[in-house]
Amino acid sequence: MNQPPVPAFDHIFIVIMENHGYDEIIGSADAPYINQLAARYGVATNYVSVAHPSLPNYLALTGGDTFGVTTDCTDCFQQAPNLAVDRITPSGRTWRAYMESLPSPGHLGDAYPYMQKHDPFVYYDDLRTVPAQLANVVPFDQLATDLATAQSTPAFGWITPNMLHDMHDGTVAQGDTWLSSQIPALLSSPAWTQQRSLLVITWDEDDNAPGNQIATLVIADGVPAGFRSAVAYNHYSLLRTVELAWGLAPLTANDAGATVMSDFFPGGLRPQRLGAGCDTVGMIRLGTPADLAAAARVYRRASLSNAGDRGNLLAHPEYLILGPEGLAEGRTHVAEADGTVVGFATWADAAGTVELEDLFVDPGYRRRGIAAALVNRIAEVLRARGEERLEVTANPHALGFYRAAGFTDCGVAETEFGAGYRMVLAIS
C-alpha cells in the first residue's frame, strides 16, 4: 500500500505531558491555553497510549517498542536502535532533547523535579555511551538560545517539563500555565515563521482509566482550524508520522504498521476553474466543522431539487438534516466558489468498504464540473491512503454522471427512496 502523505517539515517538536486522560484536558476550564490551541489547530480524539506506567510509553515514542519494560526503572538500558541516533542523525538532521530541571547536559539519574523515567534518550546504549550524542540531552533553558535562528534550531526537538509542570505532580492548571508561558516563544521563533514546522503536544498515559485515551494536539500551518480526527492512533502512529515526514525507515514492526497521522495535513488543491461556463475561480479543500451550516444549506437545496425525491423528503424532514461527523472527522471535502461553499463530498469506511457517502452540489452551480472535481479529490485522498476502490449507491437520476466519472455498475441496493444502483470506481 502507498503511504499517506506527510509534509517534509523543517522542524518537528514533541512536548510530552503526564498522566491525564482526554476528558481531563479537552474542554477543561483548567486548561484554557491548551483548548485555545485545540480550537486553532487540530486534536486527535481517538489517540491512546500503549502502556502503563510512564517509561514504556516514552520508549515506544522513541524506539518503537516498550522492550518488555513494565516499571519506571532507571537501569533498564536498551541495546536497540532509536529515532535520534539511528534515524535522525544518519539523515543529516540535528536533534536535541530539552529536559526541564536537568542539572547538566547528559546527567544520569534522578534529580527532582527532573526524573530520568521521563527522559527516554539516556536509556539507549548507543546514545548514552557516546558523548557526542549524550550531549544533545540538555537542560530546558538551552531552548531559548537555540530558537534564536532557524539554523540553530534542531530539526527534531523533544521537550519534557519537570514533574511540577508536566501535570504529574502539579495540577492541570499548573501545566497549562507552563505551556502558555513557553509555547508562544516556540511558535513565534524563526523556525516557525520562516520555515514549515510541526509541534505535537501529547500525554504519556491517562490516569489509569479504562481505554488509556489521551489528548494529542497537532499544531502546524495547514492543519484546519478546529479539526478533530477520529482515526485510531497511538504513540507508534506519532513515531511513524515523524519517520515518514523525513523518509526514515521504521524502527520496528510496531511503527511500520502504525496508522500515519496524515489527515491533519490535507494539503488541498490549488485554486482552479471549476468547469466550462464558470467564470469564477474555485477551491476544493478539506472541510472543517465551521463549514457545517453552509454544507447543510447545499445539502437541503440539492436534495429538494430532485422532483422524484422531494415528496419523500418533505414527509421525513429528518432526512434533510446533515450530520457533523464527516466534517468533524476529516472525511468531507468542500468546493468553494464566489466566496461560499457550493458543494461537498464525504467518504466513509463501512466495514472495510470505502463508500462515497455524500456528493451534493448547489443547484445554481451544477454542470460546471464541481461534482467531478469533488469525486477526483476524494479519489486522490483515498489513493494516498492506499485504497484501491471507491463504491457508491447511486440515485437513478445520477447514473449518467457516475458512469461518465468512471464508475461501473455492480449491483442494486434498497434505500429509503427505493432501488439504488451500486457502482464502483477503481482508484489504484
Phi, psi and omega in degrees: 000146175289143177281138177297153184284143172225134180302149177276076185301146174286326181219142175229124177241142175236129173248129183242122179259186193226136156057041174219140181279169184307310185289345176278349184245302184286121183089359182280135175292342179277355183231059184295323182290316178301317181287334171296316176297320180298324180286330183274332184236225185231158180225135172274113186269356182227044183256129181237152172287171184250352185194177164227148356275219188295303193307315180303327179290321177295321178293321179299320181291334185246343182234354178077014181197157172270349176056029178075007180283129181234006179226176175266053183293153179251357181237013182269066184287153188240127172267077187212151177294153181219164185299317187291302188279321190261355177232306184290311181300311178297339179281356181089007179264160180259160177211154172208146174246121184258113185248113180293135179073010172296127185298323183198160179305132177075010181302139177247141181098169181280151175203074188313135012273008167279137177228132185299330183299342178259014179234084187293336189297324184286353179278346183268127185302317185284001173253311184296326186265003179246106187307320182295327178280317180299332180294347177279353174267105194233160173299150184301329182301337180295338185299319182302320178292316183293332182281358184301324178224159177295327182289327181273351177279127181296153176299318179241127177233137178240133181236121173245110173294164178284179188295339178274329185263348181266007179080003178289302177258339176268177182272169174302318180297319178297315179296319179295319178297319179297314178299320181293339179269345186245320187293323179304325178295325178292312185287343178257005181283160178304329179298333179262324184276338182249345181225175180263119186225159183232135172238131174240127174249122181223178179240149182290319183198171176271200182261035180072021173283159178300137176100331178058036180281134181229159176279141174220119181259134179246116191237111179193154171300136180100343174284122183302135180301130179076011183295137177235120178260125177264007179294141180286114179234162172212189183298329177293329177296317179295316177300315182293327178296318176298313180301315184292326179302326185247011177067034181267144178290145177295155182274324183215178176294335182295309180283330177300324182264004184282152177284126181283142184276052188281341184289348176283347186236070188292336181071292179085168178268152173292156176307139183212154175290130192273001176151167180300137179084000180257119183261018177247159175262131184240168181226132168261124182216167175292132177284158177232166177304334179293344180273000189300313183298316180294318179295323179296323177295316177299316182302313182291313182297316181292319181295316183283348180283346179270107186303327183291336182257346192301315183298315181296321181293317180292332177283339180230078184300339178297336178289344183265008179263122179271123179285158184272355192299315183299318178290319182292330185260006176074029180252001183246132172246142183243153174253129177250142172206146181054032175079012181217162176285125182240000178188162177202157176221141181230135174250160179212147176260104184253097177054044176091350177257123181273118186249143164278100189284318181221143170210108184224138176231136178304136183305330180286353182237017179285162179061034175238010179087006184290315180298318179296322178295322178293316177299317180298322180292316178299317179298321179297315180298314182291324176299320179294334177280351181093009178285153183247343182208151177235127182249158179208148168259109189266138170292143182308324183288348181258003183302317182299318180298310185295322178295320178294332180277357176106000177285148176240149181290141177217014177151187180230144178222146178276138178231179178299339184253015181107203184290135173241159184252121178283132181221156183223142177242123176283126184238002183285000000 
